[in-house]
Amino acid sequence: GFTKDLWTKEVKLPDGRKERIRTARWGVGKRLLAVWLDPEDRERSKAFRVKLPADNYWRDMESARDRGEYFDPKAGAEMFGNLAQRWLGSLAVDPASKIQYESVYRLHIEPVFGKRQTKAIKPSDIKTFQADLGARYTSTVVTARLVLVGILNLAVEDELIKKNPALSKVVPAPRYKPDEIVVWSEQTVWALIDAHAEAQRLLP
């Protein structure tokens, strides 16, 4: 790897000497470009304002490559909504469950995360989302989390992000406790039957 100066370039003078001159980009944007090769020997780069961070960056990237721990810094730029459609399209569940997942995604998840880059979604975002949703839809939040975890697991498997933010320890797993079922007494049941017209009563 190496660090390239985008504001100057080296030219050879008629007398054989070399000199650095300003380029057309002088003073525009970031000056230094860290350049390295990824595991497929493709040239990658990232711009910096000063030299030391640029030098350290390309060295770190090549070191991670050599250790087998390389991660594409541009990964995760895909919109979450596009990833969600891939996940929903790949579901192998019963039709009723698929309809439920698609509905929860469309009504609750897509408005919040659909147009965001996948890599930009943080654990704190999901924690806030669950808290807001849980205050209004105590049962839906469980399904919403299931969908979020599934979509973001796909992002991890596709190496778009390193970790699933929905599974961070700071994001509590929602627990839906259905209302307790109250069994009517026999007296209440017969009172209800007696309150109906004869033709509407239960047959003995």
PyMOL CGO cylinders between C-alpha atoms (Angstrom):
from pymol import cmd
from pymol.cgo import CYLINDER

trace = [
    CYLINDER, 0.00, 0.00, 0.00, 0.91, 3.64, -0.15, 0.3, 1, 1, 1, 1, 1, 1,
    CYLINDER, 0.91, 3.64, -0.15, -0.38, 7.17, 0.48, 0.3, 1, 1, 1, 1, 1, 1,
    CYLINDER, -0.38, 7.17, 0.48, -0.95, 9.38, -2.55, 0.3, 1, 1, 1, 1, 1, 1,
    CYLINDER, -0.95, 9.38, -2.55, -0.92, 13.19, -2.49, 0.3, 1, 1, 1, 1, 1, 1,
    CYLINDER, -0.92, 13.19, -2.49, -3.88, 14.37, -4.57, 0.3, 1, 1, 1, 1, 1, 1,
    CYLINDER, -3.88, 14.37, -4.57, -2.89, 18.02, -4.54, 0.3, 1, 1, 1, 1, 1, 1,
    CYLINDER, -2.89, 18.02, -4.54, 0.59, 17.67, -6.04, 0.3, 1, 1, 1, 1, 1, 1,
    CYLINDER, 0.59, 17.67, -6.04, 2.35, 15.46, -8.55, 0.3, 1, 1, 1, 1, 1, 1,
    CYLINDER, 2.35, 15.46, -8.55, 5.96, 14.81, -9.45, 0.3, 1, 1, 1, 1, 1, 1,
    CYLINDER, 5.96, 14.81, -9.45, 7.17, 15.91, -12.87, 0.3, 1, 1, 1, 1, 1, 1,
    CYLINDER, 7.17, 15.91, -12.87, 10.54, 15.52, -14.58, 0.3, 1, 1, 1, 1, 1, 1,
    CYLINDER, 10.54, 15.52, -14.58, 12.22, 18.75, -15.67, 0.3, 1, 1, 1, 1, 1, 1,
    CYLINDER, 12.22, 18.75, -15.67, 14.19, 19.10, -18.94, 0.3, 1, 1, 1, 1, 1, 1,
    CYLINDER, 14.19, 19.10, -18.94, 17.46, 18.98, -17.01, 0.3, 1, 1, 1, 1, 1, 1,
    CYLINDER, 17.46, 18.98, -17.01, 16.53, 15.62, -15.47, 0.3, 1, 1, 1, 1, 1, 1,
    CYLINDER, 16.53, 15.62, -15.47, 15.61, 16.93, -12.05, 0.3, 1, 1, 1, 1, 1, 1,
    CYLINDER, 15.61, 16.93, -12.05, 12.27, 16.03, -10.46, 0.3, 1, 1, 1, 1, 1, 1,
    CYLINDER, 12.27, 16.03, -10.46, 9.91, 18.55, -8.95, 0.3, 1, 1, 1, 1, 1, 1,
    CYLINDER, 9.91, 18.55, -8.95, 6.46, 18.46, -7.36, 0.3, 1, 1, 1, 1, 1, 1,
    CYLINDER, 6.46, 18.46, -7.36, 3.87, 20.80, -8.78, 0.3, 1, 1, 1, 1, 1, 1,
    CYLINDER, 3.87, 20.80, -8.78, 0.27, 21.57, -7.89, 0.3, 1, 1, 1, 1, 1, 1,
    CYLINDER, 0.27, 21.57, -7.89, -2.51, 19.61, -9.55, 0.3, 1, 1, 1, 1, 1, 1,
    CYLINDER, -2.51, 19.61, -9.55, -5.91, 20.91, -10.65, 0.3, 1, 1, 1, 1, 1, 1,
    CYLINDER, -5.91, 20.91, -10.65, -7.29, 19.57, -7.37, 0.3, 1, 1, 1, 1, 1, 1,
    CYLINDER, -7.29, 19.57, -7.37, -5.09, 21.85, -5.25, 0.3, 1, 1, 1, 1, 1, 1,
    CYLINDER, -5.09, 21.85, -5.25, -7.03, 22.99, -2.18, 0.3, 1, 1, 1, 1, 1, 1,
    CYLINDER, -7.03, 22.99, -2.18, -10.14, 21.01, -3.12, 0.3, 1, 1, 1, 1, 1, 1,
    CYLINDER, -10.14, 21.01, -3.12, -11.37, 18.15, -0.90, 0.3, 1, 1, 1, 1, 1, 1,
    CYLINDER, -11.37, 18.15, -0.90, -9.15, 15.87, 1.15, 0.3, 1, 1, 1, 1, 1, 1,
    CYLINDER, -9.15, 15.87, 1.15, -5.49, 15.85, 0.15, 0.3, 1, 1, 1, 1, 1, 1,
    CYLINDER, -5.49, 15.85, 0.15, -4.23, 12.34, 0.96, 0.3, 1, 1, 1, 1, 1, 1,
    CYLINDER, -4.23, 12.34, 0.96, -5.43, 9.03, -0.45, 0.3, 1, 1, 1, 1, 1, 1,
    CYLINDER, -5.43, 9.03, -0.45, -4.67, 5.78, 1.39, 0.3, 1, 1, 1, 1, 1, 1,
    CYLINDER, -4.67, 5.78, 1.39, -4.35, 2.99, -1.19, 0.3, 1, 1, 1, 1, 1, 1,
    CYLINDER, -4.35, 2.99, -1.19, -4.19, -0.77, -0.56, 0.3, 1, 1, 1, 1, 1, 1,
    CYLINDER, -4.19, -0.77, -0.56, -5.04, -4.13, -2.16, 0.3, 1, 1, 1, 1, 1, 1,
    CYLINDER, -5.04, -4.13, -2.16, -7.99, -6.18, -0.89, 0.3, 1, 1, 1, 1, 1, 1,
    CYLINDER, -7.99, -6.18, -0.89, -7.97, -10.03, -0.68, 0.3, 1, 1, 1, 1, 1, 1,
    CYLINDER, -7.97, -10.03, -0.68, -8.90, -10.21, -4.40, 0.3, 1, 1, 1, 1, 1, 1,
    CYLINDER, -8.90, -10.21, -4.40, -5.95, -7.93, -5.29, 0.3, 1, 1, 1, 1, 1, 1,
    CYLINDER, -5.95, -7.93, -5.29, -8.31, -5.12, -6.19, 0.3, 1, 1, 1, 1, 1, 1,
    CYLINDER, -8.31, -5.12, -6.19, -7.06, -1.63, -5.46, 0.3, 1, 1, 1, 1, 1, 1,
    CYLINDER, -7.06, -1.63, -5.46, -9.03, 0.17, -2.76, 0.3, 1, 1, 1, 1, 1, 1,
    CYLINDER, -9.03, 0.17, -2.76, -8.68, 3.68, -1.40, 0.3, 1, 1, 1, 1, 1, 1,
    CYLINDER, -8.68, 3.68, -1.40, -9.92, 6.14, 1.18, 0.3, 1, 1, 1, 1, 1, 1,
    CYLINDER, -9.92, 6.14, 1.18, -9.26, 9.90, 1.40, 0.3, 1, 1, 1, 1, 1, 1,
    CYLINDER, -9.26, 9.90, 1.40, -7.80, 11.69, 4.43, 0.3, 1, 1, 1, 1, 1, 1,
    CYLINDER, -7.80, 11.69, 4.43, -6.86, 15.25, 5.29, 0.3, 1, 1, 1, 1, 1, 1,
    CYLINDER, -6.86, 15.25, 5.29, -3.48, 14.49, 6.86, 0.3, 1, 1, 1, 1, 1, 1,
    CYLINDER, -3.48, 14.49, 6.86, -0.79, 11.92, 6.16, 0.3, 1, 1, 1, 1, 1, 1,
    CYLINDER, -0.79, 11.92, 6.16, -0.36, 9.96, 9.40, 0.3, 1, 1, 1, 1, 1, 1,
    CYLINDER, -0.36, 9.96, 9.40, -3.96, 8.64, 9.59, 0.3, 1, 1, 1, 1, 1, 1,
    CYLINDER, -3.96, 8.64, 9.59, -3.77, 7.76, 5.89, 0.3, 1, 1, 1, 1, 1, 1,
    CYLINDER, -3.77, 7.76, 5.89, -0.54, 5.80, 6.38, 0.3, 1, 1, 1, 1, 1, 1,
    CYLINDER, -0.54, 5.80, 6.38, -1.95, 3.99, 9.41, 0.3, 1, 1, 1, 1, 1, 1,
    CYLINDER, -1.95, 3.99, 9.41, -5.18, 3.16, 7.61, 0.3, 1, 1, 1, 1, 1, 1,
    CYLINDER, -5.18, 3.16, 7.61, -3.74, 1.39, 4.58, 0.3, 1, 1, 1, 1, 1, 1,
    CYLINDER, -3.74, 1.39, 4.58, -1.29, -0.48, 6.80, 0.3, 1, 1, 1, 1, 1, 1,
    CYLINDER, -1.29, -0.48, 6.80, -4.15, -1.65, 9.04, 0.3, 1, 1, 1, 1, 1, 1,
    CYLINDER, -4.15, -1.65, 9.04, -6.20, -2.75, 6.03, 0.3, 1, 1, 1, 1, 1, 1,
    CYLINDER, -6.20, -2.75, 6.03, -3.34, -4.78, 4.57, 0.3, 1, 1, 1, 1, 1, 1,
    CYLINDER, -3.34, -4.78, 4.57, -2.55, -6.27, 7.97, 0.3, 1, 1, 1, 1, 1, 1,
    CYLINDER, -2.55, -6.27, 7.97, -6.20, -7.35, 8.36, 0.3, 1, 1, 1, 1, 1, 1,
    CYLINDER, -6.20, -7.35, 8.36, -6.07, -8.82, 4.86, 0.3, 1, 1, 1, 1, 1, 1,
    CYLINDER, -6.07, -8.82, 4.86, -2.98, -10.85, 5.69, 0.3, 1, 1, 1, 1, 1, 1,
    CYLINDER, -2.98, -10.85, 5.69, -4.61, -12.15, 8.90, 0.3, 1, 1, 1, 1, 1, 1,
    CYLINDER, -4.61, -12.15, 8.90, -7.74, -13.19, 7.04, 0.3, 1, 1, 1, 1, 1, 1,
    CYLINDER, -7.74, -13.19, 7.04, -9.80, -10.59, 8.92, 0.3, 1, 1, 1, 1, 1, 1,
    CYLINDER, -9.80, -10.59, 8.92, -10.33, -8.11, 6.09, 0.3, 1, 1, 1, 1, 1, 1,
    CYLINDER, -10.33, -8.11, 6.09, -13.67, -6.26, 6.00, 0.3, 1, 1, 1, 1, 1, 1,
    CYLINDER, -13.67, -6.26, 6.00, -14.63, -4.03, 3.09, 0.3, 1, 1, 1, 1, 1, 1,
    CYLINDER, -14.63, -4.03, 3.09, -15.03, -0.49, 4.51, 0.3, 1, 1, 1, 1, 1, 1,
    CYLINDER, -15.03, -0.49, 4.51, -17.61, 0.30, 1.82, 0.3, 1, 1, 1, 1, 1, 1,
    CYLINDER, -17.61, 0.30, 1.82, -19.76, -2.68, 2.74, 0.3, 1, 1, 1, 1, 1, 1,
    CYLINDER, -19.76, -2.68, 2.74, -23.13, -1.91, 4.26, 0.3, 1, 1, 1, 1, 1, 1,
    CYLINDER, -23.13, -1.91, 4.26, -23.84, 1.06, 2.02, 0.3, 1, 1, 1, 1, 1, 1,
    CYLINDER, -23.84, 1.06, 2.02, -26.82, -0.82, 0.59, 0.3, 1, 1, 1, 1, 1, 1,
    CYLINDER, -26.82, -0.82, 0.59, -30.18, 0.59, 1.61, 0.3, 1, 1, 1, 1, 1, 1,
    CYLINDER, -30.18, 0.59, 1.61, -31.85, -1.39, 4.39, 0.3, 1, 1, 1, 1, 1, 1,
    CYLINDER, -31.85, -1.39, 4.39, -35.05, -1.47, 2.36, 0.3, 1, 1, 1, 1, 1, 1,
    CYLINDER, -35.05, -1.47, 2.36, -33.38, -3.34, -0.50, 0.3, 1, 1, 1, 1, 1, 1,
    CYLINDER, -33.38, -3.34, -0.50, -31.91, -5.88, 1.92, 0.3, 1, 1, 1, 1, 1, 1,
    CYLINDER, -31.91, -5.88, 1.92, -35.30, -6.30, 3.57, 0.3, 1, 1, 1, 1, 1, 1,
    CYLINDER, -35.30, -6.30, 3.57, -36.95, -7.16, 0.26, 0.3, 1, 1, 1, 1, 1, 1,
    CYLINDER, -36.95, -7.16, 0.26, -34.33, -9.85, -0.35, 0.3, 1, 1, 1, 1, 1, 1,
    CYLINDER, -34.33, -9.85, -0.35, -34.95, -11.31, 3.09, 0.3, 1, 1, 1, 1, 1, 1,
    CYLINDER, -34.95, -11.31, 3.09, -38.72, -11.25, 2.77, 0.3, 1, 1, 1, 1, 1, 1,
    CYLINDER, -38.72, -11.25, 2.77, -38.48, -12.82, -0.67, 0.3, 1, 1, 1, 1, 1, 1,
    CYLINDER, -38.48, -12.82, -0.67, -36.35, -15.68, 0.65, 0.3, 1, 1, 1, 1, 1, 1,
    CYLINDER, -36.35, -15.68, 0.65, -38.63, -16.65, 3.54, 0.3, 1, 1, 1, 1, 1, 1,
    CYLINDER, -38.63, -16.65, 3.54, -39.60, -20.30, 3.71, 0.3, 1, 1, 1, 1, 1, 1,
    CYLINDER, -39.60, -20.30, 3.71, -42.54, -20.03, 6.10, 0.3, 1, 1, 1, 1, 1, 1,
    CYLINDER, -42.54, -20.03, 6.10, -46.26, -20.65, 5.95, 0.3, 1, 1, 1, 1, 1, 1,
    CYLINDER, -46.26, -20.65, 5.95, -48.32, -18.06, 4.02, 0.3, 1, 1, 1, 1, 1, 1,
    CYLINDER, -48.32, -18.06, 4.02, -49.95, -16.63, 7.17, 0.3, 1, 1, 1, 1, 1, 1,
    CYLINDER, -49.95, -16.63, 7.17, -46.57, -15.96, 8.82, 0.3, 1, 1, 1, 1, 1, 1,
    CYLINDER, -46.57, -15.96, 8.82, -45.18, -14.38, 5.65, 0.3, 1, 1, 1, 1, 1, 1,
    CYLINDER, -45.18, -14.38, 5.65, -48.16, -12.04, 5.42, 0.3, 1, 1, 1, 1, 1, 1,
    CYLINDER, -48.16, -12.04, 5.42, -47.67, -11.09, 9.07, 0.3, 1, 1, 1, 1, 1, 1,
    CYLINDER, -47.67, -11.09, 9.07, -43.95, -10.38, 8.61, 0.3, 1, 1, 1, 1, 1, 1,
    CYLINDER, -43.95, -10.38, 8.61, -44.54, -8.32, 5.47, 0.3, 1, 1, 1, 1, 1, 1,
    CYLINDER, -44.54, -8.32, 5.47, -47.28, -6.33, 7.19, 0.3, 1, 1, 1, 1, 1, 1,
    CYLINDER, -47.28, -6.33, 7.19, -45.17, -5.54, 10.25, 0.3, 1, 1, 1, 1, 1, 1,
    CYLINDER, -45.17, -5.54, 10.25, -42.25, -4.56, 8.04, 0.3, 1, 1, 1, 1, 1, 1,
    CYLINDER, -42.25, -4.56, 8.04, -44.35, -2.28, 5.83, 0.3, 1, 1, 1, 1, 1, 1,
    CYLINDER, -44.35, -2.28, 5.83, -46.27, -0.59, 8.65, 0.3, 1, 1, 1, 1, 1, 1,
    CYLINDER, -46.27, -0.59, 8.65, -43.60, -0.22, 11.32, 0.3, 1, 1, 1, 1, 1, 1,
    CYLINDER, -43.60, -0.22, 11.32, -40.05, -1.02, 10.19, 0.3, 1, 1, 1, 1, 1, 1,
    CYLINDER, -40.05, -1.02, 10.19, -39.85, 0.42, 6.69, 0.3, 1, 1, 1, 1, 1, 1,
    CYLINDER, -39.85, 0.42, 6.69, -40.87, 3.99, 7.69, 0.3, 1, 1, 1, 1, 1, 1,
    CYLINDER, -40.87, 3.99, 7.69, -38.01, 4.08, 10.23, 0.3, 1, 1, 1, 1, 1, 1,
    CYLINDER, -38.01, 4.08, 10.23, -35.19, 2.13, 8.57, 0.3, 1, 1, 1, 1, 1, 1,
    CYLINDER, -35.19, 2.13, 8.57, -36.14, 1.53, 4.93, 0.3, 1, 1, 1, 1, 1, 1,
    CYLINDER, -36.14, 1.53, 4.93, -34.19, 4.45, 3.43, 0.3, 1, 1, 1, 1, 1, 1,
    CYLINDER, -34.19, 4.45, 3.43, -31.13, 4.20, 5.67, 0.3, 1, 1, 1, 1, 1, 1,
    CYLINDER, -31.13, 4.20, 5.67, -27.83, 2.57, 4.82, 0.3, 1, 1, 1, 1, 1, 1,
    CYLINDER, -27.83, 2.57, 4.82, -27.59, -0.80, 6.52, 0.3, 1, 1, 1, 1, 1, 1,
    CYLINDER, -27.59, -0.80, 6.52, -24.25, 0.02, 8.13, 0.3, 1, 1, 1, 1, 1, 1,
    CYLINDER, -24.25, 0.02, 8.13, -25.67, 3.22, 9.62, 0.3, 1, 1, 1, 1, 1, 1,
    CYLINDER, -25.67, 3.22, 9.62, -28.16, 1.38, 11.85, 0.3, 1, 1, 1, 1, 1, 1,
    CYLINDER, -28.16, 1.38, 11.85, -26.86, 1.29, 15.42, 0.3, 1, 1, 1, 1, 1, 1,
    CYLINDER, -26.86, 1.29, 15.42, -27.99, -0.67, 18.50, 0.3, 1, 1, 1, 1, 1, 1,
    CYLINDER, -27.99, -0.67, 18.50, -29.29, 2.57, 20.02, 0.3, 1, 1, 1, 1, 1, 1,
    CYLINDER, -29.29, 2.57, 20.02, -31.53, 3.08, 16.98, 0.3, 1, 1, 1, 1, 1, 1,
    CYLINDER, -31.53, 3.08, 16.98, -33.12, -0.33, 17.43, 0.3, 1, 1, 1, 1, 1, 1,
    CYLINDER, -33.12, -0.33, 17.43, -33.46, 0.14, 21.18, 0.3, 1, 1, 1, 1, 1, 1,
    CYLINDER, -33.46, 0.14, 21.18, -35.35, 3.39, 20.59, 0.3, 1, 1, 1, 1, 1, 1,
    CYLINDER, -35.35, 3.39, 20.59, -37.48, 1.79, 17.87, 0.3, 1, 1, 1, 1, 1, 1,
    CYLINDER, -37.48, 1.79, 17.87, -38.50, -1.08, 20.15, 0.3, 1, 1, 1, 1, 1, 1,
    CYLINDER, -38.50, -1.08, 20.15, -39.31, 1.29, 23.00, 0.3, 1, 1, 1, 1, 1, 1,
    CYLINDER, -39.31, 1.29, 23.00, -41.48, 3.51, 20.80, 0.3, 1, 1, 1, 1, 1, 1,
    CYLINDER, -41.48, 3.51, 20.80, -43.25, 0.58, 19.20, 0.3, 1, 1, 1, 1, 1, 1,
    CYLINDER, -43.25, 0.58, 19.20, -43.72, -1.30, 22.44, 0.3, 1, 1, 1, 1, 1, 1,
    CYLINDER, -43.72, -1.30, 22.44, -45.51, 1.63, 24.03, 0.3, 1, 1, 1, 1, 1, 1,
    CYLINDER, -45.51, 1.63, 24.03, -48.26, 1.31, 21.44, 0.3, 1, 1, 1, 1, 1, 1,
    CYLINDER, -48.26, 1.31, 21.44, -48.16, -2.25, 20.15, 0.3, 1, 1, 1, 1, 1, 1,
    CYLINDER, -48.16, -2.25, 20.15, -47.05, -4.59, 22.90, 0.3, 1, 1, 1, 1, 1, 1,
    CYLINDER, -47.05, -4.59, 22.90, -47.56, -7.70, 20.76, 0.3, 1, 1, 1, 1, 1, 1,
    CYLINDER, -47.56, -7.70, 20.76, -46.28, -6.33, 17.45, 0.3, 1, 1, 1, 1, 1, 1,
    CYLINDER, -46.28, -6.33, 17.45, -42.86, -5.41, 18.87, 0.3, 1, 1, 1, 1, 1, 1,
    CYLINDER, -42.86, -5.41, 18.87, -41.97, -9.09, 19.24, 0.3, 1, 1, 1, 1, 1, 1,
    CYLINDER, -41.97, -9.09, 19.24, -42.68, -9.75, 15.56, 0.3, 1, 1, 1, 1, 1, 1,
    CYLINDER, -42.68, -9.75, 15.56, -40.91, -6.54, 14.53, 0.3, 1, 1, 1, 1, 1, 1,
    CYLINDER, -40.91, -6.54, 14.53, -37.78, -7.63, 16.39, 0.3, 1, 1, 1, 1, 1, 1,
    CYLINDER, -37.78, -7.63, 16.39, -37.92, -11.05, 14.75, 0.3, 1, 1, 1, 1, 1, 1,
    CYLINDER, -37.92, -11.05, 14.75, -38.04, -9.39, 11.33, 0.3, 1, 1, 1, 1, 1, 1,
    CYLINDER, -38.04, -9.39, 11.33, -35.25, -6.92, 12.17, 0.3, 1, 1, 1, 1, 1, 1,
    CYLINDER, -35.25, -6.92, 12.17, -32.98, -9.66, 13.49, 0.3, 1, 1, 1, 1, 1, 1,
    CYLINDER, -32.98, -9.66, 13.49, -33.60, -11.76, 10.38, 0.3, 1, 1, 1, 1, 1, 1,
    CYLINDER, -33.60, -11.76, 10.38, -32.84, -8.95, 7.95, 0.3, 1, 1, 1, 1, 1, 1,
    CYLINDER, -32.84, -8.95, 7.95, -29.70, -7.88, 9.79, 0.3, 1, 1, 1, 1, 1, 1,
    CYLINDER, -29.70, -7.88, 9.79, -28.52, -11.50, 10.10, 0.3, 1, 1, 1, 1, 1, 1,
    CYLINDER, -28.52, -11.50, 10.10, -28.66, -11.61, 6.31, 0.3, 1, 1, 1, 1, 1, 1,
    CYLINDER, -28.66, -11.61, 6.31, -26.50, -8.48, 6.23, 0.3, 1, 1, 1, 1, 1, 1,
    CYLINDER, -26.50, -8.48, 6.23, -23.93, -10.22, 8.46, 0.3, 1, 1, 1, 1, 1, 1,
    CYLINDER, -23.93, -10.22, 8.46, -23.95, -13.36, 6.30, 0.3, 1, 1, 1, 1, 1, 1,
    CYLINDER, -23.95, -13.36, 6.30, -23.46, -11.24, 3.15, 0.3, 1, 1, 1, 1, 1, 1,
    CYLINDER, -23.46, -11.24, 3.15, -20.57, -9.44, 4.94, 0.3, 1, 1, 1, 1, 1, 1,
    CYLINDER, -20.57, -9.44, 4.94, -22.26, -6.07, 4.69, 0.3, 1, 1, 1, 1, 1, 1,
    CYLINDER, -22.26, -6.07, 4.69, -21.83, -5.50, 8.43, 0.3, 1, 1, 1, 1, 1, 1,
    CYLINDER, -21.83, -5.50, 8.43, -19.68, -7.21, 11.04, 0.3, 1, 1, 1, 1, 1, 1,
    CYLINDER, -19.68, -7.21, 11.04, -22.27, -7.64, 13.80, 0.3, 1, 1, 1, 1, 1, 1,
    CYLINDER, -22.27, -7.64, 13.80, -26.03, -7.61, 14.10, 0.3, 1, 1, 1, 1, 1, 1,
    CYLINDER, -26.03, -7.61, 14.10, -26.94, -4.41, 16.01, 0.3, 1, 1, 1, 1, 1, 1,
    CYLINDER, -26.94, -4.41, 16.01, -30.31, -5.90, 16.99, 0.3, 1, 1, 1, 1, 1, 1,
    CYLINDER, -30.31, -5.90, 16.99, -28.48, -8.56, 19.01, 0.3, 1, 1, 1, 1, 1, 1,
    CYLINDER, -28.48, -8.56, 19.01, -26.36, -6.09, 20.98, 0.3, 1, 1, 1, 1, 1, 1,
    CYLINDER, -26.36, -6.09, 20.98, -26.50, -6.48, 24.74, 0.3, 1, 1, 1, 1, 1, 1,
    CYLINDER, -26.50, -6.48, 24.74, -27.85, -2.93, 25.04, 0.3, 1, 1, 1, 1, 1, 1,
    CYLINDER, -27.85, -2.93, 25.04, -30.96, -3.88, 23.05, 0.3, 1, 1, 1, 1, 1, 1,
    CYLINDER, -30.96, -3.88, 23.05, -33.40, -5.71, 25.33, 0.3, 1, 1, 1, 1, 1, 1,
    CYLINDER, -33.40, -5.71, 25.33, -35.27, -8.67, 23.89, 0.3, 1, 1, 1, 1, 1, 1,
    CYLINDER, -35.27, -8.67, 23.89, -38.96, -7.76, 24.09, 0.3, 1, 1, 1, 1, 1, 1,
    CYLINDER, -38.96, -7.76, 24.09, -41.24, -10.12, 25.92, 0.3, 1, 1, 1, 1, 1, 1,
    CYLINDER, -41.24, -10.12, 25.92, -44.92, -10.21, 25.13, 0.3, 1, 1, 1, 1, 1, 1,
    CYLINDER, -44.92, -10.21, 25.13, -47.10, -11.48, 27.93, 0.3, 1, 1, 1, 1, 1, 1,
    CYLINDER, -47.10, -11.48, 27.93, -50.62, -12.14, 26.71, 0.3, 1, 1, 1, 1, 1, 1,
    CYLINDER, -50.62, -12.14, 26.71, -53.48, -11.07, 28.90, 0.3, 1, 1, 1, 1, 1, 1,
    CYLINDER, -53.48, -11.07, 28.90, -54.44, -13.64, 31.52, 0.3, 1, 1, 1, 1, 1, 1,
    CYLINDER, -54.44, -13.64, 31.52, -57.46, -15.70, 30.49, 0.3, 1, 1, 1, 1, 1, 1,
    CYLINDER, -57.46, -15.70, 30.49, -60.29, -15.44, 32.96, 0.3, 1, 1, 1, 1, 1, 1,
    CYLINDER, -60.29, -15.44, 32.96, -62.58, -18.47, 33.00, 0.3, 1, 1, 1, 1, 1, 1,
    CYLINDER, -62.58, -18.47, 33.00, -66.23, -17.64, 33.58, 0.3, 1, 1, 1, 1, 1, 1,
    CYLINDER, -66.23, -17.64, 33.58, -68.07, -19.40, 36.33, 0.3, 1, 1, 1, 1, 1, 1,
    CYLINDER, -68.07, -19.40, 36.33, -70.94, -21.75, 35.48, 0.3, 1, 1, 1, 1, 1, 1,
    CYLINDER, -70.94, -21.75, 35.48, -73.36, -19.22, 36.95, 0.3, 1, 1, 1, 1, 1, 1,
    CYLINDER, -73.36, -19.22, 36.95, -72.07, -16.50, 34.62, 0.3, 1, 1, 1, 1, 1, 1,
    CYLINDER, -72.07, -16.50, 34.62, -72.32, -18.75, 31.57, 0.3, 1, 1, 1, 1, 1, 1,
    CYLINDER, -72.32, -18.75, 31.57, -75.96, -19.66, 32.30, 0.3, 1, 1, 1, 1, 1, 1,
    CYLINDER, -75.96, -19.66, 32.30, -76.80, -16.03, 33.02, 0.3, 1, 1, 1, 1, 1, 1,
    CYLINDER, -76.80, -16.03, 33.02, -75.42, -15.09, 29.60, 0.3, 1, 1, 1, 1, 1, 1,
    CYLINDER, -75.42, -15.09, 29.60, -77.44, -17.83, 27.94, 0.3, 1, 1, 1, 1, 1, 1,
    CYLINDER, -77.44, -17.83, 27.94, -80.61, -16.77, 29.71, 0.3, 1, 1, 1, 1, 1, 1,
    CYLINDER, -80.61, -16.77, 29.71, -80.08, -13.21, 28.55, 0.3, 1, 1, 1, 1, 1, 1,
    CYLINDER, -80.08, -13.21, 28.55, -80.48, -14.29, 24.91, 0.3, 1, 1, 1, 1, 1, 1,
    CYLINDER, -80.48, -14.29, 24.91, -83.73, -14.90, 23.08, 0.3, 1, 1, 1, 1, 1, 1,
    CYLINDER, -83.73, -14.90, 23.08, -84.84, -18.52, 23.00, 0.3, 1, 1, 1, 1, 1, 1,
    CYLINDER, -84.84, -18.52, 23.00, -83.83, -19.02, 19.36, 0.3, 1, 1, 1, 1, 1, 1,
    CYLINDER, -83.83, -19.02, 19.36, -80.28, -17.74, 20.07, 0.3, 1, 1, 1, 1, 1, 1,
    CYLINDER, -80.28, -17.74, 20.07, -79.57, -19.88, 23.10, 0.3, 1, 1, 1, 1, 1, 1,
    CYLINDER, -79.57, -19.88, 23.10, -77.05, -22.68, 23.02, 0.3, 1, 1, 1, 1, 1, 1,
    CYLINDER, -77.05, -22.68, 23.02, -78.49, -26.09, 22.42, 0.3, 1, 1, 1, 1, 1, 1,
    CYLINDER, -78.49, -26.09, 22.42, -78.16, -28.44, 25.42, 0.3, 1, 1, 1, 1, 1, 1,
]
cmd.load_cgo(trace, "trace")
